[in-house]
Amino acid sequence: MREARDGIFTSEDTDLEIRRLFKEAQHLDWEPTKSHRFNVTIPPTVYPPREDTDLFAKRLILLGPGKGRKFLEIGCGTGALSILASSLGWKVSACDVNPYAVAASRGNLEANLQQGYVKEGGVGPETFPFKDKFDLIIWNLPYIPVNEIDTVLGPMEEAALVDTDNQGLAKRLLDCVNKNHLLATGGRILILGRANSIHSQDGFAARKWDELNFENGEQLQIVCLWRPYEKSTKKYVEKTGSTNDDLLSSNEEVGTHISTSWQDLGRGRRDRTWTSIDGCYAGSWVVAKSNEINPGLLQLSGGLAVLKSININQLNLKWPNDILLDGRKLCGILVEGRTTNNFTTAVLGIGINLNPSKEIQDFEMASLDEITDLDFDEIDSKLHCNIASLLEVGEYLPPVDFQAIKKDILLQMQKFGKPTYQGVTYDSFDLTDIGELILGNQIVDDGEKVEWN
């Protein structure tokens, strides 16, 4: 394919596409699993069911019966996934910018004795074709960058694979969802795209659910997005003693969040005082209520959430609970628990210096305004989304993956340096499943005894 001067396709490509319209449609017995089989007609300019479609289909089946809940497919192509969703009991709506795809989806739904509303349109500057609230929204995202078209695509039959959007199609989708109020309370969005290309943003948490690996090394993933801790309380107070104490002294549900810009009884490990000044950030979350709590990994997950929220390479995670900027402390993380009748409530607290401080601490301090202009509300929203992305448990959510969390934490720790313990510097290290540091044959649970260089 040749790249046009002012766009992706040349006039010759357009001529080829017009010729293709006169070719005969293909017919396919699509069988994503042995229990689900449908016959679909595929016009020559419509994206056919492929491996990525099958991956999506298997996830829909695993979600179970739709029970009349509302389903929206964006970029429906032949309508294969909408047909499957209708057969599973979802109330289906679908759209596509390609009018031939709209016609194909309508015909294929009818031919397979399924029901759905299919309209022309999609995520873009035009008015979105639906105004309802949906319990499940899916999109098999165009995922191939423009600069790879020459090596990946033939003529335009595979244009549904191409991501030409500089802003990012995932972000445009979330903007569209927010603008049109498309997601119902407790609703989920499933996006299929390139590995590690879809993250929490715009008020949504995100977590990988399924993946598909190709022989050439390409990896696709289905990512689930949702509104974080949607049914829990989130509030701001002008001033308080300790946000951790506020939550530990009450009987709040998992996901409850409190934040303040002035905390005068904050503390770190070993009950050290974390002195807040006006304009600093302090926030706490109830992250677990169980008789099996893993405080070490919960605390390290808090550090990982901070790094993801600020997303600047200058920051380092110092095991077990500090975020440093150029060797100076920017942020502290502390998990505390309260046990009643063998049932523990775990609270994750995060304190960040947003502005320079004249307060005297027993360590050198850094401030967030040295490296970014994120304000209090922005950092609070990002932390809320990233903590939920890592730790929230709920119906129709991918399971929390502590092994993946531990792997990410180790990568951050390795970036920081090498640990020295009892006079010995270790070139490699690991973490136990509860977040303790493994150095050779020794397990260390006290960060005060470890130096990093």
Sequence and secondary structure as in RCSB ss.txt:
>XXXX:A:sequence
MREARDGIFTSEDTDLEIRRLFKEAQHLDWEPTKSHRFNVTIPPTVYPPREDTDLFAKRLILLGPGKGRKFLEIG
CGTGALSILASSLGWKVSACDVNPYAVAASRGNLEANLQQGYVKEGGVGPETFPFKDKFDLIIWNLPYIPVNEID
TVLGPMEEAALVDTDNQGLAKRLLDCVNKNHLLATGGRILILGRANSIHSQDGFAARKWDELNFENGEQLQIVCL
WRPYEKSTKKYVEKTGSTNDDLLSSNEEVGTHISTSWQDLGRGRRDRTWTSIDGCYAGSWVVAKSNEINPGLLQL
SGGLAVLKSININQLNLKWPNDILLDGRKLCGILVEGRTTNNFTTAVLGIGINLNPSKEIQDFEMASLDEITDLD
FDEIDSKLHCNIASLLEVGEYLPPVDFQAIKKDILLQMQKFGKPTYQGVTYDSFDLTDIGELILGNQIVDDGEKV
EWN
>XXXX:A:secstr
    SSSSS HHHHHHHHHHTTS  EEEEEEEETTEEEEEEE TTS    HHHHHHHHHHHHH   TT EEEEES
 TTSHHHHHHHHTT EEEEEES HHHHHHHHHHHHHTT   EEEE  SSSS  S  S EEEEEEE   EEGGGHH
HH  SGGGGGGEE  SS HHHHHHHHHHHHT EEEEEEEEEEEETT    BTTBEEEEEEEEE TTS EEEEEEE
E TTTTS EEEES BS HHHHHHTTT  TT EEEES BSS B GGG B    TT EEEEEEEEEESS  HHHHHH
HHHHHHHHHH  TTEEEETTTEEEETTEEEEEEEEEEEEETTEEEEEEEEEE  S      SS B  GGGT    
HHHHHHHHHHHHHHHH   TTS    HHHHHHHHHHHHHHH  EEETTEE S  EE TTS EEETTEEE  GGGE
EE 
